[in-house]
Each structure stands twice: as C-alpha cells, then as structure tokens.
Amino acid sequence: MPQPSASPVGESGSLAAAAATTTLLLLGRRPDPNTERGVVCPGVVPDPADPGLVVRARTARAALGDQAVVLGHHYQRDEVIQFADATGDSFKLARDAASHTEAHDAAYVVFCGVHFMAESADILTPDTTTVVLPDLAAGCSLADMAEISQVEGAWADLEEAGCASVVPLTYMNSSAAIKAFTGRHGGTVCTSSNAEVAMRWAFEQGQQVLFLPDQHLGRNTAVLRLGLSLDDCVVYDPNLPSGGLTAEQLRSASVVLWKGHCSVHGTFLPTHVELARAKLCDVRILVHPECRHDVVTKADLVGSTEFIIRAVREAPAGTAWAIGTELNLVGRLAQEHPEQTITYLNEKVCFCSTMNRIDLPHLVWALESLAAGEVVNPIRVDPDTASSARVALDRMLALPAA
C-alpha cells in the first residue's frame, strides 16, 4: 500500500520517502508483566518483502469469517488499516470489540493498536473472547511512564501530606493496573474527548484530582476547559522523593499532574506553529490536547483524534491545515482530502514507533495462526485487575456525553 503523501512543513519530499527510511526499534526482548514493553513474537513472521502478503492476509481473514474481528487504530499503517473491520481511537475500539463480539459471537479480536488498548478490549469483552495483539512489543511510552508501584507511592505521599479528598483520574493511555487502581480509589477513566466532563465529575467527588499519566492533557483540560490557573497545577515526578514537591505544594494544588507525556505529541513546539503560519497563507493549526500547553494555546483548534478527523472532513475545499498529531493519520487525511492542503506540523517526521510495530507481516502471522487453530499473543488481564478496572471504565461510560 502507498505510504501517506502529505508533506511536512518546511521539508521537501514526501512522507512516503521519509517512511521508507524510518527504522523502528524493538523496545524489549524479555517479557515484563509490569510494563507495557513486550517481547519479540514467537514463531516465524513472514518476510516483509513477500509479494503475497496481501493475498495471504485476505485468505486467512476469509477463513476466519465471523470468528474474528480485526480492529485498527487511526495511527496504524495503511497496509494494516485496509484489513480492519472497524477503525477508531483507543476507547472507541475497545467498545467496538465488545459490541462486535456480542453481535457476532466472535472468538477472537485481533487488535491492531498497542498493549493498553488490547487490555481494555479484554476487560470489556466476554471471557469467551480472546484478544490478540499481533506484536507484543507494541507498547506505549506514555503508559510506561506510570508504573503501578510508583502510583501507589504517590498516593501514599498525598496521604502523608494531608490530602484527604483526592480523586484519581486516569487517561485511557494507561495500563490495566493503573485503571484498576483508579477504580479502587473512587476515580474514573477519561479519553481526550471527554477529559473535561470527567475532570468536572472528579471535582464533584473530591477537592483535588490526581491526573495520570499525561501531564499535558491534564493541564490543558484544567486550565483551558475548567478555568483553573497554571499555578493550580503541580507536576509530580515519580523519580524524585515525594514527587519533588513539598507537603504544602501537594495540599494546595487543585490538580496533581503525573510527569508523563506522549513521545509523538510532545515533539511539537511553538516554533513549529510559527513556521507553519509563515509558510502557509491562512493555515489553520489543528492539534491534539496531548500537545504541550504552549503549543495548544497557539493553535486554532484543539481536539481528540476523532475531533481532528471530523474537523478536516467537514471543512470546505481549499482549507489549509497544519496538524499536530501522529503522522500516519495526517497522511491518510491528506490522501482522503486532496481538495484541501494538509501538512504535518512538525518539520521532522515522527511516527508512533510502537504503534508501527504492527505491520502487515505480523498481522498475516497472527491471522494465519488463528486460522490454523493456534492462538498467538493473547492479551489477558487477571480477574481482580479486570474487575477493578471495569469499575473505572463503567464510571466513564456513565458520564454525560462530551
């Protein structure tokens, strides 16, 4: 399949050329159940140069029929997305997994995304359904930045500081263990779409919010949506004693932000916005709320992945966009909307390297293995963790629509 063809602002050449030279590094070679980092795939993954990969994928997919549902996140490669029965952001796909398995009694969900997404799908689907992740090394650096023992330590620090009414609020981009912690302590989960609604709910339950694990989404929501000040937010660094904060700082903060960030959205800088405006006449800057606060405040529009897609689709012909989110999605939007000028906000091409672990060879390997009766790379959340995480997820489902 052709690679995205949008050109990044300030660079010559197409994204296809950049994609062809992008090297994706393996995150881990040993299993570690306490982090998002996975392992290399067991078995033999097809050669990426095999010209028959598309036919093999179609054949295996047809053989599985309604036994399997293939889900693809918006950040996936085009070569993978073409085989998805449904596409969406992380939570939409988790709900799609549940609805598809209920409607078709599917035995397998092949999740083309990253580990925390597959965990959520496992939590929300029946025990009779097995969720498969084509490459266990498809983790998430953001989710990795909050490990359960660190979060429990932070909670103890808050209690020791005298913070008696704290409500945890965790982003979907977190491990099942963090979601379970949130459920056990009276909190809820949020997405980038409903972060404002979820944070308002959290303040109705308590006086302070512990926001995990993305500091930028938490800060942007608190300041730009709820009207709090930057001084109302403090950043807890899990690598420092007491998070690098005094007891007074912890007690006086309205929002305690975890020191975490998305490795893709964190690359966008105010200078990229300024460069885009200088190079493109009447350009509209459209960014994800995981971007830094000083980038978000310079943008014209800020919203979730689904919001970004909708904004472009509803815009009139001739609109010029510089979009600050993952490159595969920006390139796909450029291909789908040739009547608009769509560019990538950052001068340097930046894929989500872990999302790109799921490629066509790994998908073929997973599908062919399932068609042959062999379950590979199953994602299973232990019952106790799943039960508590489901409490947090159900609280989010009960929130008013964003």
C-alpha positions in Angstrom: 0.0 0.0 0.0 1.3 3.5 -0.7 2.5 5.5 2.3 1.0 8.8 3.4 1.7 11.6 0.9 1.3 14.8 2.9 4.5 16.9 3.2 5.8 18.2 6.5 6.0 21.9 6.7 9.5 23.2 5.9 10.7 20.0 4.3 11.0 18.9 0.7 10.0 15.4 -0.4 7.0 13.3 0.5 6.2 11.4 3.7 6.5 8.3 1.7 10.2 8.9 1.2 10.5 9.6 4.9 8.5 6.5 5.8 10.7 4.3 3.6 13.8 5.2 5.6 12.2 5.1 9.1 13.7 2.4 11.3 11.5 1.0 14.1 13.5 -0.2 17.1 12.4 -3.1 19.2 11.5 -2.0 22.7 12.2 -5.2 24.6 13.3 -8.7 24.2 12.3 -10.1 27.6 8.7 -10.3 29.0 8.0 -7.9 31.8 4.4 -8.1 33.1 4.8 -4.8 35.0 5.3 -2.6 31.9 3.8 -2.0 28.5 7.0 -3.3 26.8 6.6 -6.7 25.4 8.6 -9.4 23.7 9.5 -10.5 20.2 6.9 -12.6 18.5 7.3 -16.4 18.9 7.1 -18.3 15.7 8.1 -17.2 12.2 6.9 -13.9 11.0 6.7 -13.6 7.2 9.4 -11.7 5.3 8.2 -8.1 4.7 9.4 -8.4 1.1 7.0 -11.3 0.4 4.8 -10.1 -2.5 2.0 -12.4 -1.5 1.3 -10.8 2.0 -1.9 -9.0 1.0 -3.3 -12.2 -0.6 -2.2 -14.2 2.4 -3.9 -11.8 4.8 -7.1 -11.8 2.7 -7.1 -15.6 2.6 -6.6 -16.0 6.4 -9.2 -13.3 7.1 -11.8 -15.0 4.9 -11.1 -18.4 6.5 -11.7 -16.9 10.0 -15.0 -15.3 8.9 -17.1 -14.2 11.9 -14.8 -16.0 14.3 -12.6 -12.9 14.3 -12.9 -9.1 14.4 -10.0 -7.0 13.3 -9.7 -3.6 14.9 -7.4 -0.8 13.7 -6.4 2.3 15.5 -6.2 5.5 13.4 -2.4 5.6 13.9 -1.9 2.3 12.2 -0.1 1.9 8.8 -2.3 1.9 5.7 -1.2 -1.7 4.9 -2.8 -2.8 8.2 -5.9 -0.5 8.2 -7.1 -1.9 4.9 -8.0 -5.2 6.8 -9.7 -3.5 9.8 -13.4 -4.3 10.3 -13.6 -1.1 12.4 -11.3 1.9 13.0 -11.2 4.4 15.7 -9.4 5.8 18.7 -8.5 3.6 21.7 -11.8 3.7 23.6 -14.0 3.5 20.6 -12.2 0.4 19.5 -12.5 -1.2 23.0 -16.2 -0.6 22.8 -16.3 -1.9 19.2 -14.6 -5.0 20.4 -17.4 -5.6 22.9 -20.2 -4.8 20.5 -18.8 -6.9 17.7 -18.2 -9.9 19.9 -21.8 -9.6 21.2 -23.3 -9.2 17.7 -21.2 -12.0 16.0 -20.2 -14.2 18.9 -16.6 -13.7 17.7 -14.0 -15.9 19.4 -11.1 -13.6 18.6 -10.4 -9.9 18.5 -7.2 -9.1 16.5 -6.3 -5.7 17.9 -4.1 -3.6 15.7 -3.0 -1.0 18.2 -0.9 -1.0 21.3 -0.9 -3.0 24.5 -3.0 -0.9 26.8 -5.8 -0.8 24.1 -5.8 -4.6 23.9 -6.0 -4.8 27.7 -9.1 -2.5 27.6 -10.6 -4.7 24.9 -10.0 -7.8 27.0 -11.7 -6.1 30.0 -14.8 -5.2 28.0 -15.3 -8.4 26.1 -16.7 -11.7 27.4 -14.4 -14.4 28.8 -15.2 -16.5 25.7 -13.4 -14.0 23.5 -9.6 -13.9 23.2 -7.9 -10.6 22.3 -4.7 -11.0 20.2 -2.0 -8.4 19.8 0.0 -9.1 16.6 3.2 -7.9 18.2 3.7 -7.9 21.9 6.4 -5.2 21.5 3.7 -2.7 20.5 3.6 -0.9 23.8 3.1 2.8 24.7 5.8 5.0 26.1 3.2 7.2 27.7 1.6 4.3 29.5 5.0 3.1 30.6 5.6 6.4 32.4 3.2 5.4 35.2 4.0 2.1 36.8 1.6 0.8 39.5 4.1 0.7 42.4 5.0 4.4 41.6 1.3 5.4 41.6 0.8 3.6 44.9 3.8 5.5 46.2 2.4 8.8 45.0 -0.9 8.0 46.7 0.9 7.4 50.0 2.8 10.7 49.6 -0.6 12.5 49.1 -2.0 10.9 52.2 1.1 11.7 54.2 0.9 15.4 53.1 -2.7 15.6 54.4 -4.5 15.5 51.1 -7.7 13.8 52.3 -10.0 14.3 49.3 -8.2 13.2 46.2 -9.9 11.6 43.2 -7.7 9.8 40.7 -8.4 10.4 37.0 -6.5 8.3 34.5 -6.3 8.7 30.8 -7.2 5.7 28.6 -3.5 5.6 27.7 -2.6 3.7 30.9 -2.1 0.1 31.9 -4.9 -2.1 33.3 -3.2 -1.9 36.7 -3.5 1.9 36.7 -7.1 1.7 35.7 -7.8 -0.8 38.4 -6.1 1.5 41.0 -8.3 4.3 39.8 -11.4 2.1 40.2 -10.5 1.1 43.7 -10.0 4.7 44.8 -13.2 6.1 43.6 -11.9 7.6 40.3 -12.7 7.2 36.6 -11.1 6.9 33.2 -11.2 9.6 30.6 -10.4 10.0 26.9 -9.1 13.1 25.1 -12.7 13.6 24.0 -14.4 13.6 27.4 -11.5 14.8 29.7 -13.4 18.0 30.6 -16.5 16.1 31.6 -14.5 13.5 33.6 -12.5 16.2 35.4 -15.6 18.1 36.3 -17.1 14.9 37.7 -13.9 14.2 39.7 -14.1 17.7 41.3 -17.7 16.9 42.3 -16.4 13.8 44.1 -13.4 15.5 45.9 -11.3 18.6 46.3 -8.2 17.5 44.4 -7.5 15.5 41.2 -4.6 13.2 40.6 -4.3 13.1 36.8 -2.5 10.1 35.2 -0.3 9.7 33.2 -0.3 12.6 30.7 0.6 15.9 32.3 -0.2 17.9 29.1 -3.8 16.6 28.7 -4.4 17.2 32.4 -3.0 20.7 32.3 -4.8 21.7 29.1 -8.1 20.4 30.5 -7.8 22.0 33.9 -6.7 25.4 32.6 -8.4 25.8 29.2 -11.6 23.9 29.9 -12.2 24.3 33.7 -10.7 27.8 34.0 -8.1 26.9 36.6 -4.7 28.7 36.6 -1.3 27.1 35.8 -0.4 27.7 39.4 -3.3 25.5 40.5 -1.5 22.6 38.9 1.7 20.9 40.1 3.7 18.1 38.5 4.5 15.0 40.4 7.8 13.4 39.3 7.8 9.7 40.4 11.6 9.6 40.2 12.0 12.2 42.9 11.3 11.8 46.7 7.7 13.0 47.3 7.5 13.7 43.6 9.8 16.6 44.0 7.1 18.6 45.9 6.6 19.8 49.4 3.7 18.8 51.5 2.3 22.3 51.2 2.6 22.2 47.4 0.7 18.9 47.3 -2.1 20.2 49.7 -2.6 23.5 47.9 -2.8 22.1 44.3 -6.1 21.6 42.7 -4.6 19.2 40.1 -1.6 17.0 40.7 -0.3 16.1 37.3 1.8 13.0 36.7 5.1 13.7 34.9 4.3 11.8 31.7 3.9 12.7 28.1 3.3 11.3 24.6 6.5 10.8 22.7 4.8 11.9 19.5 2.7 14.9 20.6 5.5 16.1 22.9 7.7 16.8 19.8 5.5 19.7 18.7 6.9 23.2 19.7 5.6 26.7 19.4 8.2 27.3 16.7 6.5 24.7 14.5 3.3 26.7 14.8 5.1 29.9 13.9 6.8 28.3 10.9 3.6 26.9 9.6 1.9 30.3 9.8 4.8 31.9 8.0 4.8 29.3 5.1 1.1 28.8 4.5 -1.3 31.6 3.9 -4.5 31.3 6.1 -3.4 28.0 7.5 -5.4 26.6 10.4 -3.4 24.9 13.2 -5.1 21.8 14.5 -3.5 19.9 17.4 -4.2 17.1 19.8 -4.6 18.0 23.5 -1.7 15.8 24.4 0.5 18.6 23.0 2.3 21.0 25.3 0.4 23.9 26.7 2.4 26.5 24.9 1.6 24.7 21.6 -2.1 24.3 22.3 -2.5 28.0 23.2 -1.1 28.9 19.8 -3.4 26.6 17.9 -6.7 27.4 16.2 -8.4 24.2 17.1 -7.6 21.6 19.7 -9.3 18.2 20.0 -9.1 14.4 20.1 -8.2 12.2 17.2 -11.9 11.8 16.3 -12.3 15.6 16.5 -9.3 16.1 14.2 -10.8 13.7 11.6 -14.2 15.4 11.8 -12.8 18.9 11.6 -11.0 18.1 8.3 -13.9 16.1 6.8 -16.3 19.0 7.5 -14.0 21.8 6.2 -14.6 23.4 2.8 -12.4 22.8 -0.2 -9.3 25.0 -0.2 -8.8 24.9 3.6 -5.1 24.7 4.6 -4.2 22.7 7.7 -1.1 22.1 9.7 -1.9 19.2 12.0 -0.2 18.2 15.2 -0.8 14.5 15.7 0.6 11.1 14.6 1.9 11.0 11.0 0.0 8.0 9.7 -3.3 9.7 10.4 -2.2 13.1 8.9 -1.0 11.3 5.8 -4.3 9.4 5.5 -6.3 12.6 5.8 -4.2 14.2 3.1 -4.9 11.3 0.8 -8.6 11.3 1.6 -9.0 15.1 1.1 -6.9 16.2 -1.9 -9.2 19.3 -2.2 -7.5 20.6 1.0 -3.9 21.4 1.8 -2.9 19.2 4.7 0.6 19.3 6.2 2.3 17.9 9.2 3.1 20.5 11.9 6.5 19.2 12.9 9.4 19.7 10.4 10.7 16.3 11.4 8.7 13.2 10.5 7.6 11.4 13.7 5.6 8.2 13.6 4.4 6.5 16.8 7.2 3.8 16.7 5.3 1.4 19.0 2.1 1.7 17.0 4.1 1.0 13.9 5.2 -2.3 15.4 2.0 -3.8 14.0 2.8 -4.2 10.3 1.5 -6.4 7.6 3.9 -9.4 8.3 2.8 -9.5 11.9 -0.9 -9.2 11.0 -0.5 -12.1 8.5 1.3 -14.2 11.1 -1.5 -13.6 13.6 -4.3 -14.3 11.2 -2.8 -17.4 9.7 -2.0 -18.8 13.1 -5.6 -18.3 14.3 -6.9 -19.8 11.0 -4.7 -22.8 11.8 -6.2 -23.1 15.3 -3.2 -21.6 17.1 -3.8 -18.7 19.4 -0.8 -16.4 19.5 0.0 -13.4 21.7 -3.2 -13.5 23.8 -3.8 -10.5 26.0 -5.3 -11.5 29.3 -5.9 -9.2 32.3 -6.2 -11.1 35.6 -9.7 -11.2 37.0 -9.1 -9.0 40.1 -7.4 -6.3 38.0 -10.0 -6.5 35.3 -12.9 -6.2 37.8 -11.5 -3.0 39.4 -10.6 -1.5 36.0 -14.1 -2.3 34.7 -15.4 -0.2 37.6 -13.4 2.8 36.5 -14.4 2.3 32.8 -18.1 1.9 33.7 -17.9 5.2 35.6 -16.7 6.8 32.5 -19.5 5.2 30.4 -22.0 6.7 32.9 -20.7 10.2 32.4 -22.7 12.7 30.4 -21.8 12.9 26.7 -19.0 15.3 26.0 
